[in-house]
């Protein structure tokens, strides 16, 4: 049982930077995580891999064994 079991956490910008680290680190606490991202290049942050970055965030969360990827 995690400290946040039964709670919902929304983390915007989950593919990159701090938005990436929060869902990865929170998975052990047990919340349901909603982690959207634009997945496109932004003027102030250019990344050719935005969609791949979000997939990596999901992969790391699932690897922790705490994530159900089914809706």
C-alpha positions as a printed Julia matrix, in Angstrom:
71×3 Matrix{Float64}:
  0.0    0.0     0.0
  1.42   3.32   -1.09
  0.91   6.6     0.68
 -1.15   7.9    -2.27
 -3.22   4.77   -3.05
 -6.65   5.71   -4.36
 -5.58   9.26   -5.25
 -5.2   10.79   -8.71
 -2.18  12.84   -9.73
 -2.19  14.99  -12.89
  1.26  15.89  -14.17
  1.35  18.1   -17.27
  4.37  17.96  -19.56
  5.17  14.37  -18.62
  7.56  13.68  -21.52
 10.36  16.01  -20.48
 12.18  17.65  -17.59
 10.48  17.79  -14.2
  7.23  16.57  -15.76
  9.1   13.38  -16.66
 10.63  12.83  -13.24
  7.43  13.25  -11.2
  5.42  10.3   -12.57
  8.51   8.07  -12.52
  9.16   8.91   -8.86
  5.51   8.9    -7.75
  4.63   5.43   -9.04
  5.85   3.75   -5.84
  3.44   5.89   -3.79
  0.53   4.31   -5.68
 -1.57   7.12   -7.18
 -3.38   6.87  -10.48
 -1.33   9.11  -12.74
 -2.66  11.17  -15.62
  0.38  12.39  -17.55
 -0.39  14.32  -20.75
  2.1   16.09  -23.0
  1.92  18.03  -26.27
  4.42  15.63  -27.9
  5.49  18.23  -30.44
  8.38  20.61  -30.85
  7.86  23.86  -28.97
  9.71  27.09  -29.8
 11.36  27.26  -26.4
 12.1   23.53  -26.25
 12.92  21.68  -29.45
 12.9   17.9   -29.24
 12.6   15.6   -32.21
 11.65  12.81  -29.83
  8.78  14.31  -27.81
  6.43  11.34  -28.39
  9.3    8.93  -27.74
 10.11  10.78  -24.54
  6.57  10.28  -23.25
  6.75   6.59  -24.16
  9.98   6.37  -22.15
  8.24   7.96  -19.15
  5.5    5.31  -19.35
  8.08   2.53  -19.79
  9.95   3.62  -16.65
  6.75   3.8   -14.62
  5.62   0.36  -15.8
  9.09  -1.07  -15.11
  8.58  -0.12  -11.46
  5.74  -2.65  -11.39
  3.17  -0.19  -10.12
  1.39   0.85  -13.3
 -1.72  -0.47  -14.98
 -1.67   0.89  -18.53
 -5.24  -0.19  -19.26
 -7.94   2.53  -19.16
